[in-house]
Amino acid sequence: MEDGRTRHRVTALLLEHGPQTASELAGRLGVSPTAVRRHLDALVATGRVEERHATGAPRGRGRPARLFHLTDAGRSAFPHAYDDLALTALRYVAAHGGPDAVRTVAEQQLSGLEQRCSAAVERADDAPVDRAQVLAAALTAEGYAASASAISGGGQLCQHHCPVAHVAAEFPQLCEAETAVIGRLVGTHVQRLATIAHGDGVCTTHIPGPVRRTDAPPGVAGGRAHIGAGNRPGPARPVPGERSARRSPPRTGADHPSSNPPANDRERTSV
């Protein structure tokens, strides 16, 4: 714990005063140069600090001074105002262009993510649940900490981190655009069940599984599995008289049935 606090102080000094030598940092911290070098070595190993030789003439005798610089990764550990900037920009867009303009910005922002993930998903099987497994790995590489699992009736894609959660809480168009991207990548209509932006612990998207079509009886040619939870056809309904017609015995000339069968036929075949 003490090491963590000291290393945070080292990076804070580099942020405030710019590149420094180990001796300069030791003087500001009130510790020995040997002690501060140990912390600098640890920060260099984690990529938060990098070491460079100072440009220009050497200081006195010996090698040029070695300066320690804060990297982009080191800077990212400090608070930033990216969310505030994004909110200000989207509020301006909404005020001058309305909700559709915000949606256009969200779609544009996610277009790069969709393109990068599509390259990986295209190598997966056609089943949406299988594609969701590959998409989860691709989203994890993008910083979403995603996972996918199979459940009864399909699967779920879970994102345990949302880089724009604070902005999406005010502008749901970001979540809507992201949901549309997921649907296109897995190849079917999906449904958002929960989002971090609205206070849930994880963003959860339902991926529907295969559903047997009901426009043909099971086992009859033409019946096939079909993906999708919505817009699927309902069960076929027999037209009036169809059930009784199936029960009636074969008749001569059945290939050319009369459009107005005799009344006694209808009475004989009715149950």
Secondary structure as the mmCIF struct_conf table of DSSP 4:
data_model
#
loop_
_struct_conf.conf_type_id
_struct_conf.id
_struct_conf.beg_label_comp_id
_struct_conf.beg_label_asym_id
_struct_conf.beg_label_seq_id
_struct_conf.end_label_comp_id
_struct_conf.end_label_asym_id
_struct_conf.end_label_seq_id
HELX_RH_AL_P HELX_RH_AL_P1 GLU A 2 HIS A 17
BEND BEND1 PRO A 19 PRO A 19
STRN STRN1 GLN A 20 GLN A 20
HELX_RH_AL_P HELX_RH_AL_P2 ALA A 22 LEU A 29
TURN_TY1_P TURN_TY1_P1 GLY A 30 GLY A 30
BEND BEND2 VAL A 31 VAL A 31
HELX_RH_AL_P HELX_RH_AL_P3 PRO A 33 ALA A 45
TURN_TY1_P TURN_TY1_P2 THR A 46 GLY A 47
BEND BEND3 ARG A 48 ARG A 48
STRN STRN2 VAL A 49 HIS A 53
HELX_LH_PP_P HELX_LH_PP_P1 ALA A 54 THR A 55
BEND BEND4 GLY A 56 ALA A 57
BEND BEND5 ARG A 59 ARG A 63
HELX_LH_PP_P HELX_LH_PP_P2 PRO A 64 ALA A 65
STRN STRN3 ARG A 66 LEU A 70
HELX_RH_AL_P HELX_RH_AL_P4 ASP A 72 SER A 76
TURN_TY1_P TURN_TY1_P3 ALA A 77 ALA A 77
BEND BEND6 PHE A 78 PHE A 78
HELX_RH_AL_P HELX_RH_AL_P5 TYR A 82 VAL A 121
TURN_TY1_P TURN_TY1_P4 GLU A 122 ARG A 123
BEND BEND7 ALA A 124 ALA A 124
BEND BEND8 ASP A 126 ALA A 127
HELX_RH_AL_P HELX_RH_AL_P6 PRO A 128 ALA A 141
TURN_TY1_P TURN_TY1_P5 GLU A 142 GLY A 143
STRN STRN4 ALA A 146 ILE A 151
TURN_TY1_P TURN_TY1_P6 SER A 152 GLY A 153
STRN STRN5 GLY A 154 GLN A 159
BEND BEND9 HIS A 160 HIS A 160
TURN_TY1_P TURN_TY1_P7 PRO A 163 VAL A 164
HELX_RH_AL_P HELX_RH_AL_P7 ALA A 165 GLU A 170
TURN_TY1_P TURN_TY1_P8 PRO A 172 PRO A 172
HELX_RH_AL_P HELX_RH_AL_P8 GLN A 173 VAL A 186
TURN_TY1_P TURN_TY1_P9 GLY A 187 GLY A 187
BEND BEND10 THR A 188 THR A 188
STRN STRN6 GLN A 191 ALA A 194
HELX_RH_3T_P HELX_RH_3T_P1 ILE A 196 HIS A 198
TURN_TY1_P TURN_TY1_P10 GLY A 199 GLY A 199
BEND BEND11 GLY A 201 VAL A 202
STRN STRN7 CYS A 203 PRO A 208
STRN STRN8 PRO A 210 ARG A 212
BEND BEND12 THR A 214 ALA A 216
TURN_TY1_P TURN_TY1_P11 PRO A 218 GLY A 219
BEND BEND13 VAL A 220 VAL A 220
TURN_TY1_P TURN_TY1_P12 ALA A 221 GLY A 222
STRN STRN9 ALA A 225 ILE A 227
BEND BEND14 ALA A 229 ASN A 231
HELX_LH_PP_P HELX_LH_PP_P3 ARG A 232 VAL A 239
TURN_TY1_P TURN_TY1_P13 PRO A 240 GLY A 241
HELX_RH_AL_P HELX_RH_AL_P9 GLU A 242 ARG A 247
BEND BEND15 SER A 248 SER A 248
HELX_LH_PP_P HELX_LH_PP_P4 PRO A 249 PRO A 250
TURN_TY1_P TURN_TY1_P14 THR A 252 ASP A 255
BEND BEND16 HIS A 256 HIS A 256
BEND BEND17 SER A 259 ASN A 260
HELX_RH_AL_P HELX_RH_AL_P10 ALA A 263 THR A 269
#
